[in-house]
Amino acid sequence: MLFLTAYNGRKKLPFIPLISSRIWLQVHIYAGLFTGFLFLLHIEWRWPSGVFETALALLFVAVTASGIAGWWISRVLPSRLTIAGGEVPFDRIPEVLRSLRLRAERVALQAIPTARAKTLADFYTERLADFFSAPANFTAHLRGSRRPLNRRLNVIGEVRRFLNAEENASLDQLADLVRQKDAVDYQRSLQLVLKGWLFVHIPLTYGLLLASVAHVVVVYAFSGGTR
């Protein structure tokens, strides 16, 4: 278990000329699976009955489950980001989203004097403002679903017949901004999961390590080993 925990330390010290991080990861995965097998042998393939033992077992299951989820995430999501193209650095995403919102608002407002009507501005306020105001469709992006985007573009298409030529030109700009916003939301959703799962797995791992030490101390004490 200490060896498994050491992988996190290896990632924080990439400049030290040790085994490559890729090999460390492979060893970490196989060692984790082997540790799971040892755990099942230790509990004799039966769920423990004591309160502390049950809590320890639940913690072990949580660490294992988050580790398997992280393995899947680290294998699948990066390739999806690569296929999508145009990756935006995670720390710049809020700035990009804000820029898209301001551009969309500007297009909607500028259409009023140009078209001498505020139909497009009203449509933006009622149907698009919420979309541009915050990240959207997190779970849909994780599933790779384009239904929310297609639904929003269909709504944009439906309003087109109520607009004049000048407003339709502005509507085309809004549709393009909707696609850009959806693409950035997609990047944000996948990158958030890639970065965020470690904030679950690592604390659980350290918690399991401390609980295991406490378990050994308690067992040793009650077995008379401290005498």
N, C-alpha and C positions, 0 to 999 in steps of 0.2 A: 504493500500500500504506500509506503514511503517512496518507493521507486515511481509509482504512478503519479504521486504528487510532485515529484521532481521534474516532470515534463513541463509544468507551468513555469518553474524556475529556469529551465533551459530556454524557453521562448523569450524570457525577459533578458537573457544574456546571449543574443545571437552573435556577438563579436568574439566570444570565446571559441577557439578552434577545437570544438568537440565534435561528436557525431552530428551529422546534418539533422536539421529539424524534421525533415521528411522521414528519415529512418527512426528518429525518436518517436514520431507519431505512430508509425507502424508498430514499433515495439510496445508503445503505450496501449494501443488497441488490443494486441494479442495478450499482453499482460493483464489488461482489464478483464478480458474474457476468461483467462485462466483463474484470475482472482474470484470471478463469479462462480466458477466450478468449485474452487476450494471452499467458498462460502456455503454452497449447497452441501458439500461433504461435512462441513463443520456443524451445520444444523441438522445433519442426518436426513436431509430431504423432507424435513417437517417444519411447518411454521412454528416459531417459538411461542411460548405461552406467557412468559414473564413480561412485565411492563417495560423494563429497560431493554430486554432482549428484543421485544417487538419493535420498540422505537429504533433500535440499532438496525434491525432487519429492514424496516421501512426506509431508513436513511440510506442503507446500502442499495435497495431497489431504486430509490430516487436518483442516486449517483449513477447507477448503471443505465437507467432509462435516459437520463439527460446526456450521458456519454454516447449512447447509441444514436440518440437524436442529433447530437452534435456531429457525429461521424457522417450521418446522412446529409445534414445541412452543409458540411464542408465539402462534400463530394458533388452535390447537386446544384446548389445555388450559385457558386462561382461560374459554372458553365452557362447557366441561364443569364447571368449578368454579361458574360462575354458575347453570347448570341445576340442579346438586346443591343449591345454596342453603346457608344457615347456615355461611358460610365462617369458619373459625377462624384467627386470626393465627398464622403459622408458629411464632413464638417461644412461644406459649401451648400448643401442641399437647402437649408432654411433660406439662405440668401437667394438662391435660384428661384425657389417657390415665391418669395416675396416679389422678385422682379417680374415673374409671370403674372402675378396678381395685379401689380401696378400697370403692366402693359394691357391686360384685359380691361381694367377699369378705364384706362385712357381711350382704348378703342371704342368702348361703349359710350363714353361721354362725348367724344369727338364726333360721333355719328349724329348727335342731336342737331347742331347747327348745319352740318353738311347735308343731311337728309330732310331737315326742317320737320322732324318728327322724333318722338322719344320712345317709339315702340321697341327698338332694340335695347335702349337703356333699361326700360321696364323689364324686358325679357331677361337681361343680364342680372338685374337685381333679384328677380323671382326664381330663376332657374339655375344660374351659374355662380352667383356670388358666394354661396356656401362652399361650393366645390373648390373655388380658388382661394378661399380664406384659410384652409387647413389641409393637411395630408388626407387622402381619401382612399377607400377601397383596399385596406391593408390585407384582409383575408383573401379577397379576390386575386390580388397580385401574387400572394403566396401560392395560390392554386394555379396561377397562370391563366386565369379567366379574363377574357376581354369583354364580357357581357356588360359590365358597368359603363365602359367607354362606348361601346356600340349603342347602348340605350341612350346615353347622353347625346351622341351624334345624331341619333334618330330624332330626338327632341329638337335639336337644332335644325334638322331638315324639315320638320313639320312647321316651324315658324317662318320658314323662308317665303312661303307664298303670301304672307301678310306684310312683307317688307318691300320697299321700293328698291330700285337699282343701287342707289348709294348705300342703303342699309345692308343689302345683300353682300356688297363688297366688304363691308365691315364685319358681317357675319362670317364670311370666309376666314378672316383674320382670327376671329374668336374661335372658330372650329380648329384652326391650326394651333392656337394657344392651348386649347383643351387637350389636344393630342400630346403636346409638349409637357403639359402639367401631368398627364397620366403617365408618361414615360418616366418623369422624375419621381412620381409617387411609387412607381414600380421599383426603381433603383433604391429608394428609401426603404421600402418594405423588406426587400431582400437583404440589403446591407444591415438593417436594424437587427434582423434575426441572426445574421452571421456574427455580428458583434455582441448581441445581447445574450445568446445562449451561454456564453462563458460566465456571465454574471449570475447564472443559475448553477452551472456545473461546478465552478471553482469553490464558491462558498459551501456547497453541499459536500464537496470532497474534503475540505478542511474540517467541516463539522463531523464527518464520518471518521476522520483520522483522530480527532480529539475524543470522540465517543468510543472508538476502538481502544485507545489508550486507557480510558476510564474503565472499560469493560475488562481489560487485562488486569488492571490494578485490583478491581473488585474480586475477580475470580481468584487471583493470587492471594488476596487477603483472606477470603473465606476458605481457601483450601489449606490455610495454615502456613503458607509460604513466607509470611512475615515474621514467624517465630524464629 
